[in-house]
């Protein structure tokens, strides 16, 4: 296993944690950017690490020639390392901070307004007298496993897709 790939995966994981802590501690978790876009940007941010890892290995370890299979292996090593680090962070973030943030959100006027809009759209299904039960059900359904898995699955698509594309674009063979 290439040491550079592990190191680059760890660097990505560390930078991802710093990025997410800035969003969390800055109070942007429930902002439009923090809620909708921060995760996808954090996921796409792994692609330069794939490039750097393959380029370093190709130029320093393989004399400028690297097979597609070896490039994929390097990218997948970066991805696996990053996946473990980010999953652990997401799990702990949920347990230490996000559950409380989500609970406050479900009790907020903003969420109540969302329920009112939904009630106007679906008056047969959502009744105003059921709002407290809906809020309690949302809070009861909060789970660190669900939250981590919800971030893990898109990361797998973005990360694996980026790994294969980067590897195929970066491979060089003897012609």
FENLIN-V84342 format. One line per field, one symbol per residue. ss: DSSP state (~ for helix, > for strand, _ for the rest). phi: phi as a letter, one per 20 degrees, with the letter a starting at -180 (. if undefined). burial: 1 if it has 24 or more other C-alpha atoms within 12 Angstrom, else 0. Layout:
ss = ???
phi = ???
burial = ???
This chain:
ss = __~~~~~~~~~~~~~~~~~~~~~~~______~~~~~~~~~~~~~__~~~~~~~~~~~~~~~____>_~~~~~~~~~~~~~~~~~~~~~~~~~~~~~~~~~~~~~~~__~~~~~~~~~~~~~______~~~~~~~~~~~~~___~~~~~~~~~~~~~~~~~~~~~~~~~~~_>___
phi = .ffffffffffggfffffgfffffffnegefgffeedfffffffffgfffgffffffffeddmncbfffffffffffgfffffffffffgffgffecfffffffffeefffffffffffffcffeddgfegfffffffffefbfffffffeffffffffffffffffffefbcfe
burial = 0101111111111101101110110000110000000111011111111111111111000000010001111111111111111111111011000110110001100000001000000000000000100110000000010011001100110111011111110110000
